[in-house]
């Protein structure tokens, strides 16, 4: 059994998808970010990073005590190594997969998160402040990242050759927020996104996540924080 400390977040859905794809028995443990539950390590299996996702593997490969893993990329690598699935065994294939996993961790995720912040939150936090520089900076960087991925997918059906943890890492972020320009200039990404969204394990991951009451679906004004769930809902029949 694996416990996944869960909140509605692209980084958490990466792990949820992997658990479903790898057919690992798991349970979701809701963490209410709006109440600050993530700031108490006791609510995250002792992980003191104050972030989700966190997993606890109650049946680690070494047969020892339950093992806690934090950071979504590290979790994906751990699960791939545990199961021997979706992480190539050959050195070159593994390297390509890890390169794209790190690309997501170092670029697509952080930049997407910042773009969303200045789109959704900054005007509310500082209504009399001009946030246009930050807004433009992060959305321009997001577009550049989409162009990078479009170039890769124009020549490859799947990001790293075979379906892998790299695809699981990138899909929730691509579904989370689109470039300002829209998706017309990214046909390869759209093809790939729709293909991943149709996978039964991905459908199950989002279905379980959307059915769980995490307390974090709405902000203090009752505005949905994650409109991308509507986009994903159009792709996935839960």
N, C-alpha and C positions, 0 to 999 in steps of 0.2 A: 504494500500500500504506500502511496505517495500522497502527502498533503501538499496542496497548492494554496498558498495564502493569496487571496484573490481580491482584486478590485477591477472595475471596468477601465481597462487601459490597454493600448496596443502591446506594451511590453509584457503584460500578463497573458494576453491572448496568444502570444508567440508560444508560451509554455503550454498553455491549454491545448493548442493545436498539436504540439509535439506529443503530449501525453495521449491524446486520442489517436494520432497516427501510429504510435508505437504500441497501442493496445495495453497501456500500463494502467492497472487499477489505481484510481486516485479519487480524492474528494476535494472539493473546493471549500475553503474556509474564508468567509467574507471578512474583509477588513474595511471599516468605514473611515475613509480618508477625511470626510467632512468633520468627523469628531476627533481627528488627530490620533486615531488608534495606532497608526503606523509609527508614531513617535515613541511608543513603548515597545522595547525589544521583546517583552513578554508576549506581545500580540503577534510576533513574527518569528516564533520558535527560537528566540535568542539572538537573531540577526540584528545587529545594531546599526544598520545602514539607513534605517527609517524609510525604506522603500519596498514596494512590491514589484515583481514577484519574489517570493521565497518558497523553496520546497523543502520538505523533510522526507527523505527516503527511509522508510521503516524496514526495508529489505535490501540494504546495500550489497553490492557484489562481494565485498570482503567479509560479509557475514557478521560484521561488528555492530556497534551501537547505531541507532538512527543517525543519519547524516544530513546536515543542513547545508543547503547551497543557496546563495543569493546571486544577483545580477543575471538578467535574462540570457545573455549570451553564454555565460558560464554554465547556466542550467541546461541550455540546449546542448552544449558540448558534453556535459555530464551524462545527459540522457542518451545521446547518440553513442557514447562510449559504453554505457551500461547495457544497451540493447544490441549494439552492433548494427543499428538501422539508421539510414538517412545521413550517415557520415562515412564517406568512402574509406576503405581500408588501405588503398594504395596511396603512396605519399603525395603524388601529384594531385589526384582527385581530392584528397583531404585538404591539401593546401589551398586549392581553388575554392572549395567550400568555405574554409575558414577565412579566406580573404574577403569573400562577400559577406560573411557573418560580421567580421570586424568593420567592413564598410558600413553596414547598417548600424552597428553599435556606435561607431564614431561619427557618422554623418547623417544618414536618413532619419534616425530616431531623434537625436538631439536637435537638429535643425527643424524637423517637423514639429517637435514640441515647442520650440521657441516661436516659430511662425504662428502656431495655434494660440500661444499665449498672447502675442501682440494683436492677433485677430479678435480673440474672444474676451480677454481679460483686461489688457492694458487700458482701453478706453474707459472701462468701469472703475479701474483703480485710480486713474488720474485723468478725469474728464477734461481738465483744463490744460492738459499737456499735449504737445504735438508728438505723437508716436510714429509719425510717418516714416522717419528715417529707419527706425528699427523694424517696422512692418515691412518696408520695401526690401531692406537688407535680407531678412530671413526668407521672405517669399522668393526673392531672386536666387538665393542659395538653394531653396527647395527645388525650384525649376531646374537648376543646374544638376542637381542630384537625379532628378527624374530623367534628364537627358542622358546621363551616364548609364542609368539602368535601361533606358530605351535602346541605347547602342548595344548593350550586351544582349538584350532579348531579341533584337532584330536579327542576330546571328545564332541565337540559341533558343530552343523552345522553353527550356528551364534555365534558371540563372546559372547553375554551376554544373551543367551536364545532365545529371540525374536529379530528380526531386530530392531535396535535402533540407537540412536545418536552415540553410541559407534562404530558401523560399519561405519557410515557416517564419523566419525572422522578419523578412521584408513585407510579406503580405499584409499584416495588420497595419503597418504604417502607410502603405500605399492606399489602403482602404480608408485610412483615418482622415487624410487631408489631401486634396488635389491642388495642383498649381493654380495660380490666379488665371492663367491663360486657358484653363480647362484641359481636357484630355485628348482633343482632336489630333494634336501633333504627337501623341504617344500611343499609336495603335498597337505596338508590340506589348507595351505594359498592359493595356486594356485586355488584350487577348489572354495574356498570362494571368492577370487578376481574375478574369472570369473563369478560367480553367481551374485555378486554385480554389476559388469560392465554391465550385461545384463538387469538390471532393467531399465524400461523406464525413470524414473525420473533421474537416473544417466546419461543416454544417453542425455537427454535434458539439464542437467546442463553443461556437457562438450561441447555439441553443441553450446549452447549460449555463453559460455566462449570463445571458439575458434573462434567464429564469431565476437567477440568484439575486436576492435583495441585498445589495452591498451598501445601500444608503448614500451612494455617490453618483447616482444618475442625474441629479439636479443640483443646480447651484442655489444660493440663498434667495434668488429672485424667481426660482422655479423655471429657469430657462435650461433646456437640455444642453448639457455640456458636450455631448458626443453626437452630433448630427450624422457622423459617419455610420452610426449604427443603423440609421435609416437607409443609407446607401447599401450597407452589407445586407440589410433585411431584404432589399430588392434582389440581391443575388442568391440569398440563402433562404430556403423554405424551412422554417424551424418547426 
